Amino acid sequence: MTKYRFDKIAINSTQKKKPTEEDKAHYIGLEHIDPGCFDVVRWGSDVAPTGDKLLMQKGDVLFGKRRAYQRKVAIAPFDGIFSAHGMVLRPNLKVIDANYFPFFISSDKFMDTAVRISVGGLSPTINWKDLAKQEFELPSLEEQKVLADKLWAAYRLKEAYKKLLVATDKMVKSQFIEMFGDPMANTKNWAEFGYIGNYTQIVLGSTPNSKNSSYWNGEIKWITPAEMAEESYYIYDTERHLTEEGLDAANLTLLPCRSVLFSTRAPIGKVGLVGSPMYCNQGFKNFICGDKLNPVYLYYSLIFKREYLVSLGTGTTFKELSKKAVENIKIAAPPLILQNKFETIYQQADKSKFELRKSIDAIDQVIKSLINN
């Protein structure tokens, strides 16, 4: 291993231009880069971006210097312009292999340093003069080439698994549409089509006084939208727990297993299924299904119609769905035998996705091990 200053490892290209209308089709912003993925799969802007942007060439490594903790690193897929909140980096081929370079930039040893030297409050960013003088150890060029071959093989396998995840989701969506159409527009003209409030019990939540320590750190599960993914198939535990005293103070209603969690503020549209009885805060309007709706069917209907449900939100400071608005959402209730059949399909797909995620996580560990050791 040999130690180098970063400005001896990478060239920071700072050439800029003021975008024209023609540039909008070849613009990449930080919002277009997905953490952990070198491939850029979306780009462009509806209008010409404002302010000077960095010029990039195909093959350049694009690094998000603003909020570096988001770990945004990508490879430019074409010549174009890049956000000024990033850096356009090129390898110094005398000390670092071009194929190894993107993995080095995404490594813990680089990223931990980048986060540590970031300055600023709400949007910490990196100054080149600070980054340039940081020192990093590199293997020999010969070792880098061997590592790069292994790293790219692992990366391509991981991306293949990720594509299978997307394909599985598309299959489930296609099956849902084929079986039920649009459940909230009743495009299949099901006989049962009514207000969701007539098919379910809608359960709200609240928050006990957070300053009263006797209300917290008990054994009673209590969930908030912040701890949920957009789609959480079954949730068995929560980040925070109440005591019996906190439960009494908040006057909460229990959500039994297979209740459908639905966030209606900050943000609207997160959906989950209760795997173990729990309570919730005021960010939800949740559903306990009656005998007309299968919870998994309702769960997926809410996912399928997320954009529509978000559009129903009202408010100025932040959008929210009121209880009345939720009660008045209309939904088809197809025969339960069909709804139950869809649950079986969804469960099988979820098992496949679980195995795929396990494989992706395992490959990530291999990549980390190769690049950080």
Secondary structure by P-SEA (a helix, b strand, c coil): cccccccccbbbbccccccccccccccccccccccccccccccccccccccbbbbbcccbbbbcccccccccccccccbbbbbccccccccccccccccaaaaaaacaaaaaaaaaacccccbbbbbaaaaaabbbbbccaaaaaaaaaaaaaaaaaaaaaaaaaaaaaaaaaaaaaacccccccccccccccccccccbbbbbcccccccccccccccbbbbccccccccccccccccbbbcaaaaaaabbbbbcccbbbbbcccccbbbbbbccccccccccccccccccccaaaaaaaaaaaaaaaaaacccccbbbbcaaaaaabbbbbccaaaaaaaaaaaaaaaaaaaaaaaaaaaaaaaaaaaaac
